[in-house]
Amino acid sequence: MSSATTQRRVSLVVMAVGGLAFIVLAAALVPWHPVPGGTPSAASADAVFTSAQVDRAEAYARWARVWSWSSIAVSLLVACVLGFGPWGRRIVDRLPGWWWVRVVLAVAALELIGRVVTLPLSVMLRRHAIDYGLSTQAWSGFASDLAKNEALTIVVTSLALVLLIGLARRWPRAWPAVAGGLLGVLVMVGSFVYPVVVEPLFNHFTSLPDGELRSQVLALADDEGVTVDDVLVADASRRTTTLNAYVSGYGSTRRVVLYDNLLQDADRDEVLSVVAHELAHAKHDDVLTGSLLGAAGVVFGVGLLGLLVGAVGERRGLTMRDPAIVPLVLALVALGSFLALPVQNTISRHIETRADVDALATTRDPDAFVAVQRELALHSLGDPDPWRLSQIWFGSHPTTLTRVAIAEQYARQPW
């Protein structure tokens, strides 16, 4: 049996294992029916916002979609041109050094090309946000964040590709199995260390000061059965006017983070509604769930990559052992990540809906829930009624009007 045939068979097995693990985890851990009695139809925009507020949000969203979707399209086009055409390989062939040095340099060169090409669109999107009062960050801060994000992307992508190619050079036939397992572990490790390694690069965090709010937050945690050692506040107001909070990490690195402008601009009951939502994520270990699903998805993706690289690379005289494969791998990963968004965001919306349901059941304050959802939408200028395809593909949370309808359903018949 040839090495290529064995690799294809191993890739198929890895795909099957990753896909089956993903399906089993999704079936067991994702709340597919999170709202008791079923999710209601979205509320009417006119009942939640004024016509002027709707018009302003839609006007902002219209051009925000133009710039962001254009950036996605251009980045995919550049990745495909470099990956499937001769230009990416020519770049890699001119790079010096050992094979792993060439891999790192190739990743850096191709990532920077993609960033430079899409930079004007990123600038236009930020100018649009400034025009609508959503950004408070200086251009120097924007450039600094962009540089840090690009450096982080290059480091992580280089690590993954050095690992993939190194394993393919060591085990030409079995590399998809070994790489799938190792990259799945790295996903779990990355999610675990992200709050303490990556988040401090972009924000400064302080503990929520002692006082009535902190006591109420800790009482909410007790009500939801969540152990919370600390609640952190991020200095997000130096970057944006939008209100937010989130949970990241799992186990000993799990943290609940509130934006400082949420504390400044929202009423106490509204803040507690948001905190209850985030504590629900901690209660259900949603970050861990996402990490496990991500790891299974990576195993599936490595198996698929083995098949595609074998099919496409062989026709071009490339194997996974050759650093010249880097442009093709980056193109395939970019396309795969884009095509996986509907699955990823469908799961995310169900998880977010469960957190909304738990927040309502814990606070028993649907009025505060509706009020804060309205404030969140107004501060971010979120489109109250986005295109269906846009919501399916890019919507990681239920729409504001759906969340309001859930609260109204709870107010009529509490769970």
Legacy VTK file of the C-alpha trace (Angstrom):
# vtk DataFile Version 3.0
C-alpha trace
ASCII
DATASET POLYDATA
POINTS 415 float
0.000 0.000 0.000
1.461 3.388 -1.005
2.209 6.115 1.517
-0.396 8.412 -0.105
-3.112 5.750 0.137
-2.321 5.071 3.791
-2.400 8.791 4.563
-5.821 9.127 2.921
-7.174 6.244 4.986
-5.732 7.698 8.182
-7.235 11.088 7.279
-10.660 9.507 6.784
-10.434 7.812 10.181
-9.380 11.067 11.849
-12.269 12.890 10.159
-14.700 10.236 11.341
-13.410 10.348 14.926
-13.460 14.153 15.068
-16.871 14.416 13.423
-18.404 11.763 15.675
-16.907 13.381 18.787
-18.299 16.752 17.705
-21.782 15.335 17.130
-21.816 13.480 20.455
-20.544 16.523 22.378
-23.000 18.846 20.645
-25.894 16.499 21.348
-24.933 16.107 25.003
-23.769 19.611 25.943
-25.574 22.128 23.710
-29.030 23.250 24.930
-30.983 22.766 21.701
-34.296 23.740 23.362
-33.222 26.335 25.928
-36.516 28.221 26.381
-39.281 26.493 28.363
-42.310 26.364 26.101
-40.239 27.143 23.031
-38.536 30.282 21.740
-41.155 32.930 20.893
-41.272 35.043 17.773
-39.204 38.209 17.939
-40.772 41.302 19.453
-41.710 44.208 17.236
-38.928 46.743 16.785
-41.448 49.589 17.187
-42.357 48.299 20.635
-38.747 48.430 21.852
-37.123 51.314 19.969
-38.223 54.592 18.495
-38.251 54.914 14.716
-35.260 57.265 14.941
-33.289 54.702 16.931
-34.132 51.959 14.438
-33.129 54.168 11.501
-29.834 55.086 13.143
-28.988 51.466 13.976
-29.842 50.286 10.462
-27.820 53.098 8.903
-24.782 52.152 10.976
-25.224 48.419 10.372
-25.584 48.907 6.619
-22.104 50.365 6.151
-20.568 48.290 8.929
-21.622 45.226 6.935
-20.203 46.706 3.741
-16.762 47.233 5.257
-16.614 44.058 7.357
-17.998 41.751 4.673
-15.733 43.334 2.074
-12.773 42.672 4.369
-13.784 39.026 4.726
-14.234 38.648 0.967
-10.907 40.292 0.164
-9.022 38.265 2.783
-10.495 35.024 1.405
-9.675 36.086 -2.137
-6.067 36.905 -1.219
-5.684 33.604 0.660
-7.048 31.669 -2.322
-4.923 33.532 -4.872
-1.784 32.878 -2.830
-2.770 29.322 -1.904
-4.144 27.949 -5.149
-2.060 29.990 -7.583
1.712 30.017 -8.094
2.455 33.256 -6.225
2.383 31.895 -2.683
4.748 29.069 -3.561
7.122 31.493 -5.252
7.253 33.557 -2.062
8.065 30.508 0.054
10.692 29.245 -2.421
12.622 32.494 -1.972
12.770 32.256 1.810
16.052 31.193 3.476
16.812 28.920 6.399
15.924 25.538 7.805
12.494 24.145 6.966
10.882 25.393 10.181
12.371 28.864 9.728
10.890 28.959 6.236
7.513 27.948 7.658
7.555 30.774 10.210
8.732 33.302 7.624
6.108 32.090 5.159
3.317 32.467 7.704
4.535 35.949 8.632
4.853 37.052 4.997
1.453 35.732 3.924
-0.364 37.014 7.019
1.168 40.471 6.570
0.188 40.529 2.894
-3.392 39.738 3.860
-3.343 42.385 6.585
-1.942 45.094 4.321
-4.507 44.384 1.615
-7.444 44.520 4.051
-6.074 47.405 6.141
-7.935 50.128 4.193
-11.212 48.329 4.872
-10.375 48.018 8.590
-9.612 51.738 8.664
-12.903 52.566 6.939
-14.809 50.402 9.419
-13.142 52.175 12.329
-13.796 55.620 10.818
-17.422 54.567 10.498
-17.487 53.578 14.179
-15.901 56.913 15.139
-18.464 58.826 13.079
-21.243 57.129 15.056
-19.525 57.645 18.408
-18.760 53.971 19.069
-14.978 54.264 19.311
-13.073 56.308 21.876
-9.621 54.926 21.099
-6.845 57.033 19.574
-5.441 55.922 16.235
-2.180 55.062 17.983
-4.059 52.655 20.250
-5.850 51.180 17.263
-2.515 50.622 15.512
-1.029 49.077 18.659
-3.935 46.640 19.048
-3.715 45.771 15.365
0.002 45.041 15.642
-0.420 42.933 18.786
-3.268 40.980 17.220
-1.258 40.352 14.052
1.794 39.237 16.042
-0.384 36.870 18.081
-1.926 35.439 14.905
1.510 34.854 13.371
2.833 33.149 16.510
-0.158 30.822 16.928
-0.421 30.006 13.212
3.329 29.397 12.943
3.250 27.070 15.938
0.392 25.058 14.412
2.026 24.797 10.987
5.491 23.938 12.314
3.798 21.182 14.309
1.814 19.925 11.299
4.734 19.916 8.881
7.165 18.566 11.473
4.849 15.643 12.212
4.350 15.003 8.492
8.120 14.873 8.046
8.441 12.447 10.974
5.388 10.273 10.216
4.507 10.688 6.500
1.590 8.257 6.724
0.196 8.742 10.214
0.676 12.488 10.662
-3.076 13.356 10.528
-3.751 11.140 13.558
-0.860 12.496 15.606
-1.460 16.102 14.561
-5.199 15.894 15.206
-4.613 14.707 18.762
-1.903 17.247 19.552
-3.739 20.217 18.033
-6.891 19.221 19.898
-4.905 19.319 23.142
-3.452 22.701 22.177
-6.969 24.083 21.693
-7.817 23.073 25.245
-4.569 24.512 26.604
-5.016 27.738 24.646
-8.524 28.248 25.977
-7.280 27.601 29.508
-4.402 30.107 29.420
-6.123 32.748 27.239
-7.482 34.826 30.157
-4.098 35.115 31.871
-1.824 35.295 28.809
-3.708 37.050 25.993
-6.399 39.231 27.564
-3.912 41.331 29.592
-2.258 42.331 26.306
-5.345 44.325 25.343
-6.954 45.446 28.609
-6.108 46.303 32.193
-8.172 44.491 34.836
-9.020 45.454 38.403
-11.188 43.746 41.000
-14.734 44.986 41.448
-14.482 47.202 44.555
-16.002 46.122 47.837
-19.487 47.475 48.314
-23.153 46.760 47.715
-22.731 45.779 44.044
-19.968 43.291 44.799
-22.045 41.774 47.593
-25.032 41.460 45.245
-22.865 39.855 42.554
-21.526 37.286 45.012
-25.071 36.612 46.233
-26.142 35.980 42.635
-23.248 33.560 42.256
-24.444 31.689 45.334
-27.982 31.554 43.920
-26.665 30.022 40.688
-24.319 27.641 42.484
-21.183 29.206 41.004
-17.944 29.587 42.924
-16.502 33.025 42.185
-13.218 34.096 43.730
-13.244 37.508 42.081
-15.136 39.683 39.605
-12.948 41.770 37.326
-13.519 45.103 35.627
-11.872 45.809 32.256
-10.927 49.324 31.185
-12.904 48.972 27.957
-14.071 52.591 27.943
-10.687 53.712 26.628
-11.496 51.789 23.451
-15.265 51.708 22.970
-18.602 53.070 24.147
-20.342 49.703 23.813
-21.408 47.878 26.974
-20.395 44.291 27.550
-19.379 41.544 29.955
-18.016 38.063 29.409
-16.711 34.847 30.934
-13.429 33.353 29.741
-11.249 30.421 30.690
-12.268 27.366 32.658
-11.161 25.657 35.843
-8.675 27.751 37.784
-8.414 30.426 35.040
-12.155 31.099 34.751
-12.975 34.761 35.190
-16.085 36.936 35.056
-15.297 40.308 33.492
-17.445 43.440 33.333
-16.733 46.433 31.114
-16.173 49.570 33.165
-18.641 51.505 31.006
-21.338 48.925 31.818
-20.911 49.850 35.473
-20.944 53.556 34.626
-23.881 53.675 32.207
-26.304 50.947 33.331
-28.571 50.897 36.370
-27.798 48.520 39.233
-30.587 46.075 38.355
-29.465 46.069 34.725
-25.878 45.306 35.717
-27.081 42.429 37.876
-29.091 41.062 34.942
-25.937 41.037 32.815
-23.919 39.456 35.631
-26.559 36.738 36.059
-26.242 35.948 32.347
-22.468 35.610 32.607
-22.684 33.551 35.782
-24.983 31.177 33.892
-22.150 30.599 31.422
-19.895 29.746 34.359
-22.560 27.527 35.922
-22.836 25.421 32.760
-19.093 25.524 31.976
-19.908 26.979 28.554
-16.300 27.963 27.863
-15.245 24.375 28.519
-18.046 23.170 26.234
-16.878 25.492 23.484
-13.299 24.349 23.967
-14.244 20.670 23.728
-16.286 21.307 20.599
-13.409 23.339 19.181
-10.956 20.533 19.879
-13.237 17.992 18.182
-13.657 20.381 15.259
-9.895 20.713 14.938
-9.495 16.917 14.840
-12.117 16.761 12.085
-10.423 19.647 10.284
-6.989 18.011 10.382
-8.435 14.861 8.844
-10.128 16.903 6.120
-6.916 18.847 5.596
-5.035 15.589 5.080
-7.479 14.596 2.332
-7.476 17.984 0.610
-3.725 18.470 0.779
-3.304 14.996 -0.645
-5.744 15.684 -3.484
-4.736 19.257 -4.350
-1.074 19.098 -3.344
-0.248 15.992 -5.349
-1.416 17.643 -8.564
0.977 20.496 -7.846
3.878 18.339 -6.689
3.467 19.316 -3.042
3.289 17.242 0.120
2.678 18.152 3.741
6.403 17.721 4.386
7.312 20.684 2.168
7.265 24.257 3.592
5.910 25.353 0.197
2.593 23.815 1.295
2.020 26.705 3.747
0.045 28.975 1.336
-2.266 26.103 0.374
-2.887 25.140 4.006
-3.653 28.747 4.964
-6.119 29.036 2.073
-7.881 25.800 3.003
-8.070 26.791 6.677
-9.465 30.233 5.779
-12.171 28.706 3.594
-12.975 26.005 6.135
-13.228 28.510 8.990
-15.601 30.686 6.980
-17.814 27.762 5.973
-17.938 26.529 9.582
-19.337 29.837 10.898
-23.041 28.883 10.602
-22.495 25.755 12.706
-20.346 27.601 15.237
-22.773 30.497 15.620
-25.890 28.311 15.723
-24.393 26.533 18.729
-23.374 29.858 20.265
-26.888 31.301 19.932
-28.408 28.338 21.763
-25.868 28.617 24.568
-26.457 32.361 24.878
-30.211 31.816 24.959
-29.845 29.374 27.860
-27.813 31.986 29.739
-30.643 34.496 29.145
-33.183 32.009 30.482
-31.082 31.371 33.592
-30.573 35.097 34.151
-34.329 35.681 34.082
-34.995 32.750 36.393
-32.338 33.913 38.856
-33.067 37.661 38.981
-36.835 37.331 38.394
-36.649 40.805 36.892
-37.744 40.775 33.240
-38.065 44.562 33.218
-34.372 44.993 34.040
-33.498 42.322 31.461
-35.434 44.143 28.726
-33.997 47.498 29.777
-30.388 46.316 29.651
-30.874 44.522 26.325
-32.216 47.785 24.950
-29.248 49.694 26.366
-26.770 47.179 24.972
-28.338 47.520 21.529
-28.433 51.316 21.644
-24.818 51.605 22.780
-23.568 49.212 20.085
-26.059 50.341 17.412
-26.945 46.714 16.818
-29.333 46.118 13.950
-32.647 45.205 15.654
-33.784 43.078 12.705
-30.730 41.823 10.749
-30.988 39.887 7.500
-31.775 36.247 8.170
-28.696 34.978 6.308
-26.508 37.482 8.152
-27.852 36.294 11.500
-27.396 32.626 10.570
-23.825 33.130 9.373
-22.464 35.790 11.718
-24.894 36.110 14.632
-23.277 34.644 17.753
-26.141 35.867 19.997
-29.914 35.939 19.630
-31.185 39.224 18.239
-32.215 41.906 20.719
-35.866 41.533 19.694
-35.768 37.762 20.288
-34.250 38.291 23.727
-36.935 40.845 24.570
-39.630 38.390 23.449
-38.167 35.707 25.738
-38.309 38.130 28.682
-41.893 39.066 27.863
-42.804 35.379 27.714
-41.200 34.912 31.145
-43.120 37.908 32.526
-46.424 36.328 31.420
-45.578 32.873 32.774
-42.430 32.622 34.962
-40.503 29.359 34.826
LINES 1 416
415 0 1 2 3 4 5 6 7 8 9 10 11 12 13 14 15 16 17 18 19 20 21 22 23 24 25 26 27 28 29 30 31 32 33 34 35 36 37 38 39 40 41 42 43 44 45 46 47 48 49 50 51 52 53 54 55 56 57 58 59 60 61 62 63 64 65 66 67 68 69 70 71 72 73 74 75 76 77 78 79 80 81 82 83 84 85 86 87 88 89 90 91 92 93 94 95 96 97 98 99 100 101 102 103 104 105 106 107 108 109 110 111 112 113 114 115 116 117 118 119 120 121 122 123 124 125 126 127 128 129 130 131 132 133 134 135 136 137 138 139 140 141 142 143 144 145 146 147 148 149 150 151 152 153 154 155 156 157 158 159 160 161 162 163 164 165 166 167 168 169 170 171 172 173 174 175 176 177 178 179 180 181 182 183 184 185 186 187 188 189 190 191 192 193 194 195 196 197 198 199 200 201 202 203 204 205 206 207 208 209 210 211 212 213 214 215 216 217 218 219 220 221 222 223 224 225 226 227 228 229 230 231 232 233 234 235 236 237 238 239 240 241 242 243 244 245 246 247 248 249 250 251 252 253 254 255 256 257 258 259 260 261 262 263 264 265 266 267 268 269 270 271 272 273 274 275 276 277 278 279 280 281 282 283 284 285 286 287 288 289 290 291 292 293 294 295 296 297 298 299 300 301 302 303 304 305 306 307 308 309 310 311 312 313 314 315 316 317 318 319 320 321 322 323 324 325 326 327 328 329 330 331 332 333 334 335 336 337 338 339 340 341 342 343 344 345 346 347 348 349 350 351 352 353 354 355 356 357 358 359 360 361 362 363 364 365 366 367 368 369 370 371 372 373 374 375 376 377 378 379 380 381 382 383 384 385 386 387 388 389 390 391 392 393 394 395 396 397 398 399 400 401 402 403 404 405 406 407 408 409 410 411 412 413 414
